[in-house]
Amino acid sequence: MKRLYVLALAGLMAAGATGCAYTAKPDPQAQNRKVHHVVIVWLKRAGDEQLRQHYIQQSEGLAKLPGVLAYTVGTPAAIKRGRANTALDDSYDVAVSSIYESQQAYEAFLQNPEYLRLAQQELRPLVDKYKVYDFID
């Protein structure tokens, strides 16, 4: 009985670890909608203002690549709130928000030699970890 309980508990924990995973399904009409791309970056030297500014300066050239409608890079905002909010995460160093003409334009951006060079040689060596959020409007 104890063994069955342990197995059941392990199964529940494994199921819970997968969370509420959702994989976006291809939508043929999504091809013509704008893509919003948000990247949250934690640098290797967390909190280093000089490194933050270096990252921002290095990435600004990406705004000029084909298909990019908007490109903004910044650091955490010190917003005064009336109460603590556990959903707020300001532990990151840099955030990037960009908008692309379409899914096709975004996919072309990801293959652009200048993007690949800049990302691989200049930006990623500075980064400890990052999270990416893409959505269409």
Phi and psi in radians as a Rosetta constraint file:
Dihedral C 1 N 2 CA 2 C 2 CIRCULARHARMONIC -1.078 0.35
Dihedral N 2 CA 2 C 2 N 3 CIRCULARHARMONIC -0.672 0.35
Dihedral C 2 N 3 CA 3 C 3 CIRCULARHARMONIC -1.126 0.35
Dihedral N 3 CA 3 C 3 N 4 CIRCULARHARMONIC -0.710 0.35
Dihedral C 3 N 4 CA 4 C 4 CIRCULARHARMONIC -1.103 0.35
Dihedral N 4 CA 4 C 4 N 5 CIRCULARHARMONIC -0.723 0.35
Dihedral C 4 N 5 CA 5 C 5 CIRCULARHARMONIC -1.077 0.35
Dihedral N 5 CA 5 C 5 N 6 CIRCULARHARMONIC -0.782 0.35
Dihedral C 5 N 6 CA 6 C 6 CIRCULARHARMONIC -1.095 0.35
Dihedral N 6 CA 6 C 6 N 7 CIRCULARHARMONIC -0.752 0.35
Dihedral C 6 N 7 CA 7 C 7 CIRCULARHARMONIC -1.130 0.35
Dihedral N 7 CA 7 C 7 N 8 CIRCULARHARMONIC -0.727 0.35
Dihedral C 7 N 8 CA 8 C 8 CIRCULARHARMONIC -1.120 0.35
Dihedral N 8 CA 8 C 8 N 9 CIRCULARHARMONIC -0.756 0.35
Dihedral C 8 N 9 CA 9 C 9 CIRCULARHARMONIC -1.092 0.35
Dihedral N 9 CA 9 C 9 N 10 CIRCULARHARMONIC -0.754 0.35
Dihedral C 9 N 10 CA 10 C 10 CIRCULARHARMONIC -1.088 0.35
Dihedral N 10 CA 10 C 10 N 11 CIRCULARHARMONIC -0.688 0.35
Dihedral C 10 N 11 CA 11 C 11 CIRCULARHARMONIC -1.128 0.35
Dihedral N 11 CA 11 C 11 N 12 CIRCULARHARMONIC -0.747 0.35
Dihedral C 11 N 12 CA 12 C 12 CIRCULARHARMONIC -1.118 0.35
Dihedral N 12 CA 12 C 12 N 13 CIRCULARHARMONIC -0.706 0.35
Dihedral C 12 N 13 CA 13 C 13 CIRCULARHARMONIC -1.143 0.35
Dihedral N 13 CA 13 C 13 N 14 CIRCULARHARMONIC -0.706 0.35
Dihedral C 13 N 14 CA 14 C 14 CIRCULARHARMONIC -1.144 0.35
Dihedral N 14 CA 14 C 14 N 15 CIRCULARHARMONIC -0.731 0.35
Dihedral C 14 N 15 CA 15 C 15 CIRCULARHARMONIC -1.143 0.35
Dihedral N 15 CA 15 C 15 N 16 CIRCULARHARMONIC -0.692 0.35
Dihedral C 15 N 16 CA 16 C 16 CIRCULARHARMONIC -1.185 0.35
Dihedral N 16 CA 16 C 16 N 17 CIRCULARHARMONIC -0.527 0.35
Dihedral C 16 N 17 CA 17 C 17 CIRCULARHARMONIC -1.187 0.35
Dihedral N 17 CA 17 C 17 N 18 CIRCULARHARMONIC -0.412 0.35
Dihedral C 17 N 18 CA 18 C 18 CIRCULARHARMONIC -1.370 0.35
Dihedral N 18 CA 18 C 18 N 19 CIRCULARHARMONIC -0.302 0.35
Dihedral C 18 N 19 CA 19 C 19 CIRCULARHARMONIC 1.142 0.35
Dihedral N 19 CA 19 C 19 N 20 CIRCULARHARMONIC -2.774 0.35
Dihedral C 19 N 20 CA 20 C 20 CIRCULARHARMONIC -1.744 0.35
Dihedral N 20 CA 20 C 20 N 21 CIRCULARHARMONIC 1.126 0.35
Dihedral C 20 N 21 CA 21 C 21 CIRCULARHARMONIC -1.125 0.35
Dihedral N 21 CA 21 C 21 N 22 CIRCULARHARMONIC 2.363 0.35
Dihedral C 21 N 22 CA 22 C 22 CIRCULARHARMONIC -2.308 0.35
Dihedral N 22 CA 22 C 22 N 23 CIRCULARHARMONIC 2.170 0.35
Dihedral C 22 N 23 CA 23 C 23 CIRCULARHARMONIC -1.887 0.35
Dihedral N 23 CA 23 C 23 N 24 CIRCULARHARMONIC 2.111 0.35
Dihedral C 23 N 24 CA 24 C 24 CIRCULARHARMONIC -1.093 0.35
Dihedral N 24 CA 24 C 24 N 25 CIRCULARHARMONIC 2.336 0.35
Dihedral C 24 N 25 CA 25 C 25 CIRCULARHARMONIC -1.611 0.35
Dihedral N 25 CA 25 C 25 N 26 CIRCULARHARMONIC 2.518 0.35
Dihedral C 25 N 26 CA 26 C 26 CIRCULARHARMONIC -0.994 0.35
Dihedral N 26 CA 26 C 26 N 27 CIRCULARHARMONIC 2.353 0.35
Dihedral C 26 N 27 CA 27 C 27 CIRCULARHARMONIC -2.134 0.35
Dihedral N 27 CA 27 C 27 N 28 CIRCULARHARMONIC 1.976 0.35
Dihedral C 27 N 28 CA 28 C 28 CIRCULARHARMONIC -0.976 0.35
Dihedral N 28 CA 28 C 28 N 29 CIRCULARHARMONIC -0.566 0.35
Dihedral C 28 N 29 CA 29 C 29 CIRCULARHARMONIC -1.349 0.35
Dihedral N 29 CA 29 C 29 N 30 CIRCULARHARMONIC -0.282 0.35
Dihedral C 29 N 30 CA 30 C 30 CIRCULARHARMONIC -1.200 0.35
Dihedral N 30 CA 30 C 30 N 31 CIRCULARHARMONIC -0.367 0.35
Dihedral C 30 N 31 CA 31 C 31 CIRCULARHARMONIC -0.981 0.35
Dihedral N 31 CA 31 C 31 N 32 CIRCULARHARMONIC -0.530 0.35
Dihedral C 31 N 32 CA 32 C 32 CIRCULARHARMONIC -1.789 0.35
Dihedral N 32 CA 32 C 32 N 33 CIRCULARHARMONIC 0.124 0.35
Dihedral C 32 N 33 CA 33 C 33 CIRCULARHARMONIC -1.712 0.35
Dihedral N 33 CA 33 C 33 N 34 CIRCULARHARMONIC 2.649 0.35
Dihedral C 33 N 34 CA 34 C 34 CIRCULARHARMONIC -1.109 0.35
Dihedral N 34 CA 34 C 34 N 35 CIRCULARHARMONIC 2.508 0.35
Dihedral C 34 N 35 CA 35 C 35 CIRCULARHARMONIC -1.894 0.35
Dihedral N 35 CA 35 C 35 N 36 CIRCULARHARMONIC 2.243 0.35
Dihedral C 35 N 36 CA 36 C 36 CIRCULARHARMONIC -1.805 0.35
Dihedral N 36 CA 36 C 36 N 37 CIRCULARHARMONIC 2.294 0.35
Dihedral C 36 N 37 CA 37 C 37 CIRCULARHARMONIC -2.189 0.35
Dihedral N 37 CA 37 C 37 N 38 CIRCULARHARMONIC 2.083 0.35
Dihedral C 37 N 38 CA 38 C 38 CIRCULARHARMONIC -2.105 0.35
Dihedral N 38 CA 38 C 38 N 39 CIRCULARHARMONIC 2.248 0.35
Dihedral C 38 N 39 CA 39 C 39 CIRCULARHARMONIC -2.182 0.35
Dihedral N 39 CA 39 C 39 N 40 CIRCULARHARMONIC 2.249 0.35
Dihedral C 39 N 40 CA 40 C 40 CIRCULARHARMONIC -1.905 0.35
Dihedral N 40 CA 40 C 40 N 41 CIRCULARHARMONIC 2.205 0.35
Dihedral C 40 N 41 CA 41 C 41 CIRCULARHARMONIC -2.115 0.35
Dihedral N 41 CA 41 C 41 N 42 CIRCULARHARMONIC 2.315 0.35
Dihedral C 41 N 42 CA 42 C 42 CIRCULARHARMONIC -1.934 0.35
Dihedral N 42 CA 42 C 42 N 43 CIRCULARHARMONIC 2.098 0.35
Dihedral C 42 N 43 CA 43 C 43 CIRCULARHARMONIC -1.443 0.35
Dihedral N 43 CA 43 C 43 N 44 CIRCULARHARMONIC 2.809 0.35
Dihedral C 43 N 44 CA 44 C 44 CIRCULARHARMONIC -1.091 0.35
Dihedral N 44 CA 44 C 44 N 45 CIRCULARHARMONIC -0.599 0.35
Dihedral C 44 N 45 CA 45 C 45 CIRCULARHARMONIC -1.883 0.35
Dihedral N 45 CA 45 C 45 N 46 CIRCULARHARMONIC 1.378 0.35
Dihedral C 45 N 46 CA 46 C 46 CIRCULARHARMONIC -0.926 0.35
Dihedral N 46 CA 46 C 46 N 47 CIRCULARHARMONIC 2.337 0.35
Dihedral C 46 N 47 CA 47 C 47 CIRCULARHARMONIC 1.403 0.35
Dihedral N 47 CA 47 C 47 N 48 CIRCULARHARMONIC -0.040 0.35
Dihedral C 47 N 48 CA 48 C 48 CIRCULARHARMONIC -1.318 0.35
Dihedral N 48 CA 48 C 48 N 49 CIRCULARHARMONIC 1.843 0.35
Dihedral C 48 N 49 CA 49 C 49 CIRCULARHARMONIC -1.080 0.35
Dihedral N 49 CA 49 C 49 N 50 CIRCULARHARMONIC -0.649 0.35
Dihedral C 49 N 50 CA 50 C 50 CIRCULARHARMONIC -1.133 0.35
Dihedral N 50 CA 50 C 50 N 51 CIRCULARHARMONIC -0.728 0.35
Dihedral C 50 N 51 CA 51 C 51 CIRCULARHARMONIC -1.195 0.35
Dihedral N 51 CA 51 C 51 N 52 CIRCULARHARMONIC -0.650 0.35
Dihedral C 51 N 52 CA 52 C 52 CIRCULARHARMONIC -1.021 0.35
Dihedral N 52 CA 52 C 52 N 53 CIRCULARHARMONIC -0.855 0.35
Dihedral C 52 N 53 CA 53 C 53 CIRCULARHARMONIC -1.131 0.35
Dihedral N 53 CA 53 C 53 N 54 CIRCULARHARMONIC -0.634 0.35
Dihedral C 53 N 54 CA 54 C 54 CIRCULARHARMONIC -1.091 0.35
Dihedral N 54 CA 54 C 54 N 55 CIRCULARHARMONIC -0.791 0.35
Dihedral C 54 N 55 CA 55 C 55 CIRCULARHARMONIC -1.036 0.35
Dihedral N 55 CA 55 C 55 N 56 CIRCULARHARMONIC -0.821 0.35
Dihedral C 55 N 56 CA 56 C 56 CIRCULARHARMONIC -1.052 0.35
Dihedral N 56 CA 56 C 56 N 57 CIRCULARHARMONIC -0.841 0.35
Dihedral C 56 N 57 CA 57 C 57 CIRCULARHARMONIC -1.087 0.35
Dihedral N 57 CA 57 C 57 N 58 CIRCULARHARMONIC -0.729 0.35
Dihedral C 57 N 58 CA 58 C 58 CIRCULARHARMONIC -1.131 0.35
Dihedral N 58 CA 58 C 58 N 59 CIRCULARHARMONIC -0.591 0.35
Dihedral C 58 N 59 CA 59 C 59 CIRCULARHARMONIC -1.510 0.35
Dihedral N 59 CA 59 C 59 N 60 CIRCULARHARMONIC -0.250 0.35
Dihedral C 59 N 60 CA 60 C 60 CIRCULARHARMONIC -1.064 0.35
Dihedral N 60 CA 60 C 60 N 61 CIRCULARHARMONIC -0.488 0.35
Dihedral C 60 N 61 CA 61 C 61 CIRCULARHARMONIC -1.128 0.35
Dihedral N 61 CA 61 C 61 N 62 CIRCULARHARMONIC -0.365 0.35
Dihedral C 61 N 62 CA 62 C 62 CIRCULARHARMONIC -1.134 0.35
Dihedral N 62 CA 62 C 62 N 63 CIRCULARHARMONIC -0.416 0.35
Dihedral C 62 N 63 CA 63 C 63 CIRCULARHARMONIC -1.091 0.35
Dihedral N 63 CA 63 C 63 N 64 CIRCULARHARMONIC -0.402 0.35
Dihedral C 63 N 64 CA 64 C 64 CIRCULARHARMONIC -1.603 0.35
Dihedral N 64 CA 64 C 64 N 65 CIRCULARHARMONIC -0.049 0.35
Dihedral C 64 N 65 CA 65 C 65 CIRCULARHARMONIC -1.295 0.35
Dihedral N 65 CA 65 C 65 N 66 CIRCULARHARMONIC 2.680 0.35
Dihedral C 65 N 66 CA 66 C 66 CIRCULARHARMONIC -1.016 0.35
Dihedral N 66 CA 66 C 66 N 67 CIRCULARHARMONIC 2.468 0.35
Dihedral C 66 N 67 CA 67 C 67 CIRCULARHARMONIC 1.549 0.35
Dihedral N 67 CA 67 C 67 N 68 CIRCULARHARMONIC -0.181 0.35
Dihedral C 67 N 68 CA 68 C 68 CIRCULARHARMONIC -1.499 0.35
Dihedral N 68 CA 68 C 68 N 69 CIRCULARHARMONIC 2.090 0.35
Dihedral C 68 N 69 CA 69 C 69 CIRCULARHARMONIC -1.584 0.35
Dihedral N 69 CA 69 C 69 N 70 CIRCULARHARMONIC -0.617 0.35
Dihedral C 69 N 70 CA 70 C 70 CIRCULARHARMONIC -2.635 0.35
Dihedral N 70 CA 70 C 70 N 71 CIRCULARHARMONIC 2.535 0.35
Dihedral C 70 N 71 CA 71 C 71 CIRCULARHARMONIC -2.604 0.35
Dihedral N 71 CA 71 C 71 N 72 CIRCULARHARMONIC 2.048 0.35
Dihedral C 71 N 72 CA 72 C 72 CIRCULARHARMONIC -2.281 0.35
Dihedral N 72 CA 72 C 72 N 73 CIRCULARHARMONIC 2.380 0.35
Dihedral C 72 N 73 CA 73 C 73 CIRCULARHARMONIC -2.262 0.35
Dihedral N 73 CA 73 C 73 N 74 CIRCULARHARMONIC 2.387 0.35
Dihedral C 73 N 74 CA 74 C 74 CIRCULARHARMONIC -2.773 0.35
Dihedral N 74 CA 74 C 74 N 75 CIRCULARHARMONIC -3.075 0.35
Dihedral C 74 N 75 CA 75 C 75 CIRCULARHARMONIC -2.010 0.35
Dihedral N 75 CA 75 C 75 N 76 CIRCULARHARMONIC 2.924 0.35
Dihedral C 75 N 76 CA 76 C 76 CIRCULARHARMONIC -0.985 0.35
Dihedral N 76 CA 76 C 76 N 77 CIRCULARHARMONIC 2.435 0.35
Dihedral C 76 N 77 CA 77 C 77 CIRCULARHARMONIC -1.552 0.35
Dihedral N 77 CA 77 C 77 N 78 CIRCULARHARMONIC 2.412 0.35
Dihedral C 77 N 78 CA 78 C 78 CIRCULARHARMONIC -1.619 0.35
Dihedral N 78 CA 78 C 78 N 79 CIRCULARHARMONIC 1.405 0.35
Dihedral C 78 N 79 CA 79 C 79 CIRCULARHARMONIC -1.582 0.35
Dihedral N 79 CA 79 C 79 N 80 CIRCULARHARMONIC 2.240 0.35
Dihedral C 79 N 80 CA 80 C 80 CIRCULARHARMONIC -1.393 0.35
Dihedral N 80 CA 80 C 80 N 81 CIRCULARHARMONIC 2.215 0.35
Dihedral C 80 N 81 CA 81 C 81 CIRCULARHARMONIC -2.052 0.35
Dihedral N 81 CA 81 C 81 N 82 CIRCULARHARMONIC 2.666 0.35
Dihedral C 81 N 82 CA 82 C 82 CIRCULARHARMONIC -1.183 0.35
Dihedral N 82 CA 82 C 82 N 83 CIRCULARHARMONIC -0.440 0.35
Dihedral C 82 N 83 CA 83 C 83 CIRCULARHARMONIC -2.678 0.35
Dihedral N 83 CA 83 C 83 N 84 CIRCULARHARMONIC 2.870 0.35
Dihedral C 83 N 84 CA 84 C 84 CIRCULARHARMONIC -1.169 0.35
Dihedral N 84 CA 84 C 84 N 85 CIRCULARHARMONIC 2.549 0.35
Dihedral C 84 N 85 CA 85 C 85 CIRCULARHARMONIC -2.318 0.35
Dihedral N 85 CA 85 C 85 N 86 CIRCULARHARMONIC 1.988 0.35
Dihedral C 85 N 86 CA 86 C 86 CIRCULARHARMONIC -1.179 0.35
Dihedral N 86 CA 86 C 86 N 87 CIRCULARHARMONIC -0.285 0.35
Dihedral C 86 N 87 CA 87 C 87 CIRCULARHARMONIC -1.361 0.35
Dihedral N 87 CA 87 C 87 N 88 CIRCULARHARMONIC -0.337 0.35
Dihedral C 87 N 88 CA 88 C 88 CIRCULARHARMONIC -1.296 0.35
Dihedral N 88 CA 88 C 88 N 89 CIRCULARHARMONIC 2.226 0.35
Dihedral C 88 N 89 CA 89 C 89 CIRCULARHARMONIC -2.206 0.35
Dihedral N 89 CA 89 C 89 N 90 CIRCULARHARMONIC 1.853 0.35
Dihedral C 89 N 90 CA 90 C 90 CIRCULARHARMONIC -1.998 0.35
Dihedral N 90 CA 90 C 90 N 91 CIRCULARHARMONIC 0.487 0.35
Dihedral C 90 N 91 CA 91 C 91 CIRCULARHARMONIC -1.411 0.35
Dihedral N 91 CA 91 C 91 N 92 CIRCULARHARMONIC -0.167 0.35
Dihedral C 91 N 92 CA 92 C 92 CIRCULARHARMONIC -1.382 0.35
Dihedral N 92 CA 92 C 92 N 93 CIRCULARHARMONIC 2.985 0.35
Dihedral C 92 N 93 CA 93 C 93 CIRCULARHARMONIC -1.824 0.35
Dihedral N 93 CA 93 C 93 N 94 CIRCULARHARMONIC -0.706 0.35
Dihedral C 93 N 94 CA 94 C 94 CIRCULARHARMONIC -2.470 0.35
Dihedral N 94 CA 94 C 94 N 95 CIRCULARHARMONIC 2.515 0.35
Dihedral C 94 N 95 CA 95 C 95 CIRCULARHARMONIC -2.188 0.35
Dihedral N 95 CA 95 C 95 N 96 CIRCULARHARMONIC 2.475 0.35
Dihedral C 95 N 96 CA 96 C 96 CIRCULARHARMONIC -2.113 0.35
Dihedral N 96 CA 96 C 96 N 97 CIRCULARHARMONIC 2.313 0.35
Dihedral C 96 N 97 CA 97 C 97 CIRCULARHARMONIC -2.251 0.35
Dihedral N 97 CA 97 C 97 N 98 CIRCULARHARMONIC 2.145 0.35
Dihedral C 97 N 98 CA 98 C 98 CIRCULARHARMONIC -2.410 0.35
Dihedral N 98 CA 98 C 98 N 99 CIRCULARHARMONIC 2.728 0.35
Dihedral C 98 N 99 CA 99 C 99 CIRCULARHARMONIC -2.241 0.35
Dihedral N 99 CA 99 C 99 N 100 CIRCULARHARMONIC 2.383 0.35
Dihedral C 99 N 100 CA 100 C 100 CIRCULARHARMONIC -2.082 0.35
Dihedral N 100 CA 100 C 100 N 101 CIRCULARHARMONIC 2.624 0.35
Dihedral C 100 N 101 CA 101 C 101 CIRCULARHARMONIC -0.952 0.35
Dihedral N 101 CA 101 C 101 N 102 CIRCULARHARMONIC -0.659 0.35
Dihedral C 101 N 102 CA 102 C 102 CIRCULARHARMONIC -2.856 0.35
Dihedral N 102 CA 102 C 102 N 103 CIRCULARHARMONIC 3.028 0.35
Dihedral C 102 N 103 CA 103 C 103 CIRCULARHARMONIC -1.099 0.35
Dihedral N 103 CA 103 C 103 N 104 CIRCULARHARMONIC -0.694 0.35
Dihedral C 103 N 104 CA 104 C 104 CIRCULARHARMONIC -1.089 0.35
Dihedral N 104 CA 104 C 104 N 105 CIRCULARHARMONIC -0.742 0.35
Dihedral C 104 N 105 CA 105 C 105 CIRCULARHARMONIC -1.116 0.35
Dihedral N 105 CA 105 C 105 N 106 CIRCULARHARMONIC -0.695 0.35
Dihedral C 105 N 106 CA 106 C 106 CIRCULARHARMONIC -1.157 0.35
Dihedral N 106 CA 106 C 106 N 107 CIRCULARHARMONIC -0.754 0.35
Dihedral C 106 N 107 CA 107 C 107 CIRCULARHARMONIC -1.124 0.35
Dihedral N 107 CA 107 C 107 N 108 CIRCULARHARMONIC -0.632 0.35
Dihedral C 107 N 108 CA 108 C 108 CIRCULARHARMONIC -1.175 0.35
Dihedral N 108 CA 108 C 108 N 109 CIRCULARHARMONIC -0.684 0.35
Dihedral C 108 N 109 CA 109 C 109 CIRCULARHARMONIC -0.998 0.35
Dihedral N 109 CA 109 C 109 N 110 CIRCULARHARMONIC -0.766 0.35
Dihedral C 109 N 110 CA 110 C 110 CIRCULARHARMONIC -1.127 0.35
Dihedral N 110 CA 110 C 110 N 111 CIRCULARHARMONIC -0.334 0.35
Dihedral C 110 N 111 CA 111 C 111 CIRCULARHARMONIC -1.796 0.35
Dihedral N 111 CA 111 C 111 N 112 CIRCULARHARMONIC -0.062 0.35
Dihedral C 111 N 112 CA 112 C 112 CIRCULARHARMONIC -1.100 0.35
Dihedral N 112 CA 112 C 112 N 113 CIRCULARHARMONIC 2.236 0.35
Dihedral C 112 N 113 CA 113 C 113 CIRCULARHARMONIC -0.993 0.35
Dihedral N 113 CA 113 C 113 N 114 CIRCULARHARMONIC -0.624 0.35
Dihedral C 113 N 114 CA 114 C 114 CIRCULARHARMONIC -1.196 0.35
Dihedral N 114 CA 114 C 114 N 115 CIRCULARHARMONIC -0.716 0.35
Dihedral C 114 N 115 CA 115 C 115 CIRCULARHARMONIC -1.067 0.35
Dihedral N 115 CA 115 C 115 N 116 CIRCULARHARMONIC -0.859 0.35
Dihedral C 115 N 116 CA 116 C 116 CIRCULARHARMONIC -1.039 0.35
Dihedral N 116 CA 116 C 116 N 117 CIRCULARHARMONIC -0.751 0.35
Dihedral C 116 N 117 CA 117 C 117 CIRCULARHARMONIC -1.099 0.35
Dihedral N 117 CA 117 C 117 N 118 CIRCULARHARMONIC -0.893 0.35
Dihedral C 117 N 118 CA 118 C 118 CIRCULARHARMONIC -1.099 0.35
Dihedral N 118 CA 118 C 118 N 119 CIRCULARHARMONIC -0.793 0.35
Dihedral C 118 N 119 CA 119 C 119 CIRCULARHARMONIC -1.104 0.35
Dihedral N 119 CA 119 C 119 N 120 CIRCULARHARMONIC -0.819 0.35
Dihedral C 119 N 120 CA 120 C 120 CIRCULARHARMONIC -1.337 0.35
Dihedral N 120 CA 120 C 120 N 121 CIRCULARHARMONIC -0.684 0.35
Dihedral C 120 N 121 CA 121 C 121 CIRCULARHARMONIC -1.647 0.35
Dihedral N 121 CA 121 C 121 N 122 CIRCULARHARMONIC -0.520 0.35
Dihedral C 121 N 122 CA 122 C 122 CIRCULARHARMONIC -1.892 0.35
Dihedral N 122 CA 122 C 122 N 123 CIRCULARHARMONIC -0.789 0.35
Dihedral C 122 N 123 CA 123 C 123 CIRCULARHARMONIC -1.562 0.35
Dihedral N 123 CA 123 C 123 N 124 CIRCULARHARMONIC -0.936 0.35
Dihedral C 123 N 124 CA 124 C 124 CIRCULARHARMONIC -1.017 0.35
Dihedral N 124 CA 124 C 124 N 125 CIRCULARHARMONIC -0.578 0.35
Dihedral C 124 N 125 CA 125 C 125 CIRCULARHARMONIC -1.084 0.35
Dihedral N 125 CA 125 C 125 N 126 CIRCULARHARMONIC -0.340 0.35
Dihedral C 125 N 126 CA 126 C 126 CIRCULARHARMONIC -1.531 0.35
Dihedral N 126 CA 126 C 126 N 127 CIRCULARHARMONIC -0.249 0.35
Dihedral C 126 N 127 CA 127 C 127 CIRCULARHARMONIC -1.715 0.35
Dihedral N 127 CA 127 C 127 N 128 CIRCULARHARMONIC 2.325 0.35
Dihedral C 127 N 128 CA 128 C 128 CIRCULARHARMONIC -1.457 0.35
Dihedral N 128 CA 128 C 128 N 129 CIRCULARHARMONIC -0.888 0.35
Dihedral C 128 N 129 CA 129 C 129 CIRCULARHARMONIC -2.714 0.35
Dihedral N 129 CA 129 C 129 N 130 CIRCULARHARMONIC 2.864 0.35
Dihedral C 129 N 130 CA 130 C 130 CIRCULARHARMONIC -2.696 0.35
Dihedral N 130 CA 130 C 130 N 131 CIRCULARHARMONIC 2.773 0.35
Dihedral C 130 N 131 CA 131 C 131 CIRCULARHARMONIC -2.196 0.35
Dihedral N 131 CA 131 C 131 N 132 CIRCULARHARMONIC 2.480 0.35
Dihedral C 131 N 132 CA 132 C 132 CIRCULARHARMONIC -2.122 0.35
Dihedral N 132 CA 132 C 132 N 133 CIRCULARHARMONIC 2.362 0.35
Dihedral C 132 N 133 CA 133 C 133 CIRCULARHARMONIC -2.240 0.35
Dihedral N 133 CA 133 C 133 N 134 CIRCULARHARMONIC 2.102 0.35
Dihedral C 133 N 134 CA 134 C 134 CIRCULARHARMONIC -2.070 0.35
Dihedral N 134 CA 134 C 134 N 135 CIRCULARHARMONIC 2.375 0.35
Dihedral C 134 N 135 CA 135 C 135 CIRCULARHARMONIC -2.588 0.35
Dihedral N 135 CA 135 C 135 N 136 CIRCULARHARMONIC 2.793 0.35
Dihedral C 135 N 136 CA 136 C 136 CIRCULARHARMONIC -1.933 0.35
Dihedral N 136 CA 136 C 136 N 137 CIRCULARHARMONIC 2.694 0.35
